[in-house]
Amino acid sequence: MSAPNVYAAINAVSAELAEAGIAKTRINEADDYHYRSVDDVLDRLAPLLAKHRLCVLPRPTRRR
């Protein structure tokens, strides 16, 4: 996939994600705040990435 196509796919994923967003359905009872978990984000994001044929690959920037 060429760079302009990658940017178009990223834009499409962002647009679909913006339509409904990801609700903060979890509650931290100790500190009394709502949050969304990493699993909530991945559950919503994974089908969109597959639909638009994007793959997120981590790249280490430094070694420990």
C-alpha positions in Angstrom: 0.0 0.0 0.0 1.5 3.3 -1.0 1.7 6.3 1.4 -1.3 8.2 0.1 -3.4 5.0 0.3 -2.3 4.4 3.9 -3.3 8.0 4.8 -6.7 7.5 3.2 -7.2 4.3 5.2 -6.2 5.9 8.4 -8.6 8.7 7.7 -11.4 6.2 7.0 -10.8 4.4 10.3 -10.7 7.7 12.2 -14.0 8.8 10.5 -15.8 5.6 11.4 -14.4 5.7 14.9 -15.6 9.3 15.4 -19.2 8.4 14.5 -19.8 6.4 17.7 -16.6 6.8 19.6 -15.7 4.5 22.5 -17.8 5.0 25.6 -16.3 5.2 29.0 -18.3 2.3 30.5 -15.9 1.1 33.2 -15.8 2.7 36.6 -12.9 3.0 39.0 -14.8 2.8 42.3 -11.8 3.6 44.5 -11.2 7.0 42.8 -14.7 7.5 41.4 -14.1 8.0 37.7 -15.2 6.5 34.4 -12.7 5.1 31.9 -12.3 3.0 28.8 -10.0 0.0 28.9 -7.4 -0.9 26.4 -9.6 -4.0 25.6 -12.5 -1.6 24.9 -10.4 0.3 22.4 -9.0 -2.8 20.7 -12.4 -4.4 20.5 -13.7 -1.3 18.6 -10.6 -0.7 16.6 -9.7 -4.2 15.4 -12.6 -4.6 13.0 -12.1 -1.2 11.5 -8.4 -1.9 10.9 -9.3 -5.2 9.2 -12.0 -3.5 7.1 -9.6 -0.9 5.8 -6.7 -3.3 5.5 -4.4 -1.5 8.0 -1.9 -3.3 10.3 -0.3 -1.6 13.3 3.2 -2.8 13.9 5.1 -1.6 17.0 8.6 -0.4 16.4 11.0 -0.1 19.3 12.7 3.2 19.5 15.2 2.2 22.1 16.6 -0.8 23.8 16.7 -1.3 27.6 
